[in-house]
């Protein structure tokens, strides 16, 4: 399962910046949200789902903020709540 694979990689990762994230997840992308902060968007399951995360590179913490279908993600409503 793609989400289990993502979790296994993310748990052991020691990312310091987006370029590090992209070594494991080529399609990971930073997106600015309504709060003005940046989140990282991961494609999961062959582009079927999106996982939205806040990565605090300085502390090594990753917070999952959302998980949705590609269709839900495309509506862009999720950006307003973050």
WOQUIZI-V522410 format. One record per residue. N is the residue number from 1. RES is the residue in three letters. SS is DSSP state (alpha for helix, beta for strand, coil for the rest). OMEGA is omega in whole degrees, -180 to 180 (* if undefined). D_FIRST is the distance of its C-alpha to the first C-alpha in Angstrom with 1 decimal. Layout:
BEGIN
n->[N	N]
res->[RES	RES]
ss->[SS	SS]
omega->[OMEGA	OMEGA]
d_first->[D_FIRST	D_FIRST]
END
This chain:
BEGIN
n->[1	2	3	4	5	6	7	8	9	10	11	12	13	14	15	16	17	18	19	20	21	22	23	24	25	26	27	28	29	30	31	32	33	34	35	36	37	38	39	40	41	42	43	44	45	46	47	48	49	50	51	52	53	54	55	56	57	58	59	60	61	62	63	64	65	66	67	68	69	70	71	72	73	74	75	76	77	78	79	80	81	82]
res->[UNK	UNK	UNK	UNK	UNK	UNK	UNK	UNK	UNK	UNK	UNK	UNK	UNK	UNK	UNK	UNK	UNK	UNK	UNK	UNK	UNK	UNK	UNK	UNK	UNK	UNK	UNK	UNK	UNK	UNK	UNK	UNK	UNK	UNK	UNK	UNK	UNK	UNK	UNK	UNK	UNK	UNK	UNK	UNK	UNK	UNK	UNK	UNK	UNK	UNK	UNK	UNK	UNK	UNK	UNK	UNK	UNK	UNK	UNK	UNK	UNK	UNK	UNK	UNK	UNK	UNK	UNK	UNK	UNK	UNK	UNK	UNK	UNK	UNK	UNK	UNK	UNK	UNK	UNK	UNK	UNK	UNK]
ss->[coil	alpha	alpha	alpha	alpha	alpha	alpha	alpha	alpha	alpha	alpha	alpha	coil	coil	coil	coil	coil	alpha	alpha	alpha	alpha	alpha	alpha	alpha	coil	coil	coil	coil	beta	beta	beta	beta	coil	coil	coil	coil	coil	beta	beta	beta	beta	beta	beta	beta	coil	coil	coil	coil	beta	beta	beta	beta	beta	beta	beta	beta	coil	coil	coil	coil	beta	beta	beta	beta	beta	beta	beta	beta	beta	alpha	alpha	alpha	alpha	alpha	coil	coil	alpha	alpha	alpha	alpha	alpha	coil]
omega->[-175	-179	178	177	179	-179	179	179	-177	-179	-176	-176	175	-175	178	177	-174	179	176	179	-177	174	179	-177	-174	-175	179	-177	174	-179	174	180	-173	-179	-177	179	177	174	178	-180	179	172	-178	174	178	176	179	-175	175	174	-179	-177	169	179	176	-174	-178	-180	-179	-179	176	-179	176	-177	-179	176	-175	176	177	-180	179	-180	-177	179	178	179	-177	-178	-177	-177	-178	*]
d_first->[0.0	3.8	5.7	5.5	6.5	8.9	10.2	10.9	12.8	14.5	15.8	17.7	18.8	22.5	22.8	26.4	26.1	24.0	24.6	22.8	19.7	19.9	19.9	16.3	15.4	18.1	17.8	18.2	21.4	23.9	25.3	28.5	28.5	31.5	32.2	32.8	30.0	27.2	23.5	20.6	18.3	14.8	13.2	9.5	7.7	10.8	13.2	12.3	12.2	14.3	14.2	17.8	19.0	22.4	22.7	25.9	26.4	29.6	28.2	24.7	23.3	20.4	20.4	17.7	20.0	18.0	14.8	15.7	15.3	16.8	19.9	20.5	20.2	22.7	25.3	25.7	26.8	24.3	26.5	29.5	28.0	27.2]
END
